């Protein structure tokens, strides 16, 4: 270092998990940061500020490869439906309704019929909310229940309507119960969407502040702009507005809902090619942006939810004989969409939970690579929920990156076990077998589907036990170090960012989490009790416990 040079910050006296080197076993005791990046590791660099951590653990900032940031931020102000019984659920709705005008909506999120015993229904909601409009979102996001007033607005009060890729659920007498599955939720869109940009900025900031407290510095938002998952056609503008106002607390990569892609005409000679064909106006596609806010893959939905029994399986669910779930649209249409997006230069992230849906996506990627080879593109399968052994091998051969949610095992694993039965339990949200196949292991939560703190996710990847204590595919458990690598380097890899994020190494972003204990060596049961003491993003301390 030349005379007079000073790093911005020297962190020392720390147990640093750099995650560099063979097996990601690298450690250090000091890190120097300069201009938002890591300058040096284990070098005595002169610095303007010195932070002595007295033995605390430093790891790369956590990276959630699949979450729903605006949805989570909004849910923080909605009625919390994570309650033990249906009576508690109706009571929570009644309590919120009591404080609202008669024409106000009651919106709640997070119920799971596997936990409260059944879906709530319109009659119960009408009683609880005094006839108000009520909209309760299932924890999976793949279905919701509405009150009679909302059904009336939709013209569904007395009889259902056919919806491709979804279902208006009825009772034995043919009367809608209020439950709307999958694409049937889109019927609500005209009533509730779009959200104002200001509301989304508030939601994104609220979510981001919670993330920093959990050591998260990077997240992927898994679907904006359209479909049943999007919150506004100008959702990217909301993230840009948040960023411009200094209200985007973490680094965000946005997946674009495939519903908003369209044919973009260009010069006849262009044919297919990067940014051409299926895309957004101006030819915008995956990769645009910077290290704070960028456009990631296009998000395609192929099927639904495992605990909701709407994901597409090759064999029946164990607890509902005759039911195999369903695809969200015609098989050829989904394959065609994936291939066209691939040819137009997009990275494609397809939601596939059931093994029949996973077959479809693997077929589509194989076809896409045959008609237009794009080596190293890293298409993703979101969830990879119920993957047969042959599908693990095939994903590795095709270079497809699975993005499973190890956290599901802990929070909704009992419902998963019932749906799958014992023989298929080990196929659920795999860990070890992905590593054995040479695939990267990626850390993600799908928050707000489940609680999204990375240390909770790591705990479940290591312990593979449900809330009630049942083991799910214990052979899929990974070590604490492997789980830590998943939530840092692995997620960075899934986003093609492994050269700048996910390790503590010179040139990497200075995103760090300071922890009370080392996830790689702490007792497995104790993983969820590891505390986040501080979070740094771009070299700045952005959270202190
Ligand atoms: Zn999701």
Boltz pocket constraint, residues with backbone or C-beta under 6 A from the ligand:
constraints:
  - pocket:
      binder: B
      contacts: [[A, 66], [A, 67], [A, 68], [A, 222], [A, 446]]
      max_distance: 6.0
